[in-house]
Amino acid sequence: MSKLSKGFVGLAIGFLAGILAAFVRADHFRIHGTSIPYGIVLALATVLSLQLWLTRHFQARIVSITYAVGWIAATIYLGSASGTTDLALPSNSLAAAYVLLGAIGVSMFAALPVLRPVDFHANIDRTDANSAVNS
């Protein structure tokens, strides 16, 4: 797969993840009248773990960078006002925290080096193992 096609994959998945996470982040539950906004943590954890998985799966940082661009583009699109209301991200402190923490997170994860797969069997010396068994 070429770099260009990996970039498009990252952009498309980042945009889709940004749209889905914007709606998940609004979820909350109530305990004795107190609202607990767990959706922000769930959405950001999913967005960031998906970014790490894509980078490792494709073994290219371009996927992570374009994923971040796609997530930011979706977040800007959903936060923009269309007429009298916002699409999915209202202008309140929880939405601002989601946008700020998400932008910092995807930008930091885009700068991480690619995690290479580890071959555990490559470091074993077969001759030493065979000589230990024979003696």
C-alpha positions as CSV (number, residue, x, y, z in Angstrom):
1,M,0.0,0.0,0.0
2,S,1.4,3.4,-1.0
3,K,1.9,6.3,1.4
4,L,-0.9,8.2,-0.4
5,S,-3.4,5.5,0.1
6,K,-2.3,5.0,3.7
7,G,-2.9,8.8,4.2
8,F,-6.4,8.6,2.7
9,V,-7.2,5.6,5.0
10,G,-6.0,7.6,8.1
11,L,-8.0,10.7,7.0
12,A,-11.2,8.8,6.4
13,I,-11.0,6.8,9.6
14,G,-10.1,9.9,11.6
15,F,-13.0,11.8,10.2
16,L,-15.4,9.0,11.0
17,A,-14.0,8.5,14.5
18,G,-14.3,12.2,15.1
19,I,-18.0,12.2,14.1
20,L,-18.8,9.2,16.2
21,A,-16.8,10.3,19.2
22,A,-18.5,13.7,19.2
23,F,-21.8,12.1,19.9
24,V,-20.4,9.5,22.4
25,R,-18.7,12.3,24.4
26,A,-22.1,13.7,25.4
27,D,-23.2,10.6,27.2
28,H,-23.5,10.7,31.0
29,F,-25.3,9.1,33.9
30,R,-26.7,10.4,37.1
31,I,-25.9,9.3,40.6
32,H,-28.2,11.0,43.3
33,G,-28.8,13.9,41.0
34,T,-25.1,14.5,40.1
35,S,-24.3,14.1,36.4
36,I,-21.1,12.1,35.7
37,P,-19.9,12.8,32.1
38,Y,-18.1,9.5,31.4
39,G,-18.6,9.9,27.7
40,I,-15.6,12.3,27.3
41,V,-13.2,9.7,28.8
42,L,-14.7,6.9,26.7
43,A,-14.6,8.9,23.5
44,L,-11.0,10.1,23.9
45,A,-9.8,6.7,25.0
46,T,-11.3,5.2,21.9
47,V,-10.0,7.9,19.6
48,L,-6.5,7.6,20.9
49,S,-6.3,3.8,21.1
50,L,-7.6,3.6,17.5
51,Q,-4.9,6.0,16.4
52,L,-2.2,3.9,18.0
53,W,-3.6,0.7,16.5
54,L,-3.7,2.2,13.0
55,T,-0.2,3.5,13.2
56,R,1.1,0.1,14.4
57,H,-1.0,-1.9,11.9
58,F,0.1,0.1,8.8
59,Q,3.6,0.7,10.2
60,A,3.6,4.3,8.9
61,R,3.4,7.6,10.7
62,I,1.5,9.2,7.8
63,V,-1.6,7.2,8.9
64,S,-1.4,8.8,12.4
65,I,-0.9,12.3,11.1
66,T,-3.8,12.2,8.6
67,Y,-5.9,10.5,11.3
68,A,-5.3,13.5,13.5
69,V,-6.2,15.9,10.6
70,G,-9.4,13.9,10.0
71,W,-10.4,14.0,13.7
72,I,-9.7,17.7,13.9
73,A,-11.6,18.4,10.7
74,A,-14.7,16.4,11.9
75,T,-14.6,18.2,15.3
76,I,-14.4,21.6,13.6
77,Y,-17.3,20.7,11.3
78,L,-19.5,19.4,14.2
79,G,-18.6,22.4,16.4
80,S,-19.4,25.0,13.7
81,A,-22.7,26.8,14.0
82,S,-25.2,26.2,11.2
83,G,-27.9,28.8,11.5
84,T,-29.0,29.1,15.1
85,T,-27.5,25.9,16.6
86,D,-24.3,23.9,16.7
87,L,-24.3,20.6,15.0
88,A,-23.1,18.3,17.8
89,L,-20.6,20.2,20.0
90,P,-22.4,22.9,21.9
91,S,-20.4,25.8,23.4
92,N,-20.1,24.7,27.0
93,S,-17.2,23.7,29.2
94,L,-17.5,19.9,28.7
95,A,-17.4,20.3,24.9
96,A,-14.4,22.7,25.2
97,A,-12.6,20.1,27.4
98,Y,-13.3,17.4,24.9
99,V,-12.0,19.5,22.0
100,L,-8.9,20.7,23.9
101,L,-7.9,17.4,25.3
102,G,-8.7,15.6,22.1
103,A,-6.6,18.0,20.0
104,I,-3.7,17.7,22.4
105,G,-4.0,13.9,22.5
106,V,-4.2,13.3,18.7
107,S,-1.4,15.7,18.1
108,M,0.9,14.1,20.7
109,F,0.1,10.6,19.4
110,A,0.8,11.7,15.8
111,A,4.3,12.6,16.9
112,L,5.0,9.2,18.5
113,P,7.4,6.9,16.6
114,V,5.9,3.9,15.0
115,L,5.9,0.8,17.3
116,R,7.6,-2.0,15.4
117,P,6.4,-5.5,15.9
118,V,8.8,-7.6,18.1
119,D,10.0,-11.0,17.0
120,F,10.7,-12.9,20.2
121,H,12.1,-15.9,18.4
122,A,14.8,-14.0,16.5
123,N,17.0,-13.6,19.6
124,I,17.1,-17.3,20.6
125,D,20.3,-19.1,19.7
126,R,19.3,-22.5,18.5
127,T,22.7,-24.1,18.8
128,D,23.0,-23.3,22.6
129,A,19.5,-24.8,23.2
130,N,20.4,-28.0,21.3
131,S,23.8,-28.4,23.1
132,A,22.2,-28.0,26.5
133,V,19.6,-30.7,25.7
134,N,22.2,-33.2,24.4
135,S,24.6,-32.9,27.4
